[in-house]
Amino acid sequence: MMNNVYGNDSSFNTVELTKQHQLTTASFFSRKTKRFVDLIVSTMGLLVLMIPFAIVALLIKLEDPKGPVFFSQTRVGLNGDYFVLYKFRTMYVGAEDQLAELMKKNEIKGAMFKMKCDPRVTKVGRLLRKFSIDEFPQLVNVLKGEMSIVGPRPALPREVEQYSDYHCQRLLVKPGCTGLWQVSGRNRLHFEEMIQLDLSYLTKGSFLLDIQIMLKTLLVIITRDGAY
């Protein structure tokens, strides 16, 4: 299996894209401060959420005893490299096989798929999605260094295959558990609006902005703004 969405003969050139879109905050993304915050937040989060995680796992198993608790999926990370993302399972087993026939009902324009009343989602899954609880296992990805607490949404390989060079600039930083997209309307926004927010984060990223996004994320989770 390839470890990069562009394969071994990749046309994805980080240097060239950086020239096209100057990262005025490049030092912020390369400094150890951001990684230190990621380690602290992910470690504390996993420790605090151990009991809630066990309760969620029980609920998932009670509804569907034969299915797994966690759902793992290949996503595209920093510089186009693949990694395995972890989530609580919110869909019935075999849901990915039904995606092709549901694509015509996609409610978001662009290289993304979102469907408000997705028939593949379980009853427990709908509850988890309303409060974004299904995303919490991604703290493990942060701890492993594959993701950051704040950054662009981690895309699927099939989505990235449709990217232009302009879109690929969002791959210049680690994907995040939350970001400007999640706190600015989330599923109400179209693909191009998400890209604009991601590139805005690339040019304005700072420790203070990350803290603001984290705090806004808590509010979004409580109000369930844009979640489905």
Secondary structure, 3 states (H helix, E strand, C coil): CCCECCCCCCCCCHHHHHHHCCCCCHHHHHCHHHHHHHHHHHHHHHHHCHHHHHHHHHHHHHHCCCCCCEEEEEEECHHHEEEEEEEECCECCCHHHHHHHHHHHCCCCCCCCCCCCCCCECHHHHHHHHCCHHHCCHHHHHHHCCCEEECCCCECHHHHCCCCHHHHHHHHCCCEEECCCCCCCHHHCCHHHHHHHHHHHHHHCCHHHHHHHHHHHHHHHHHCCCCC
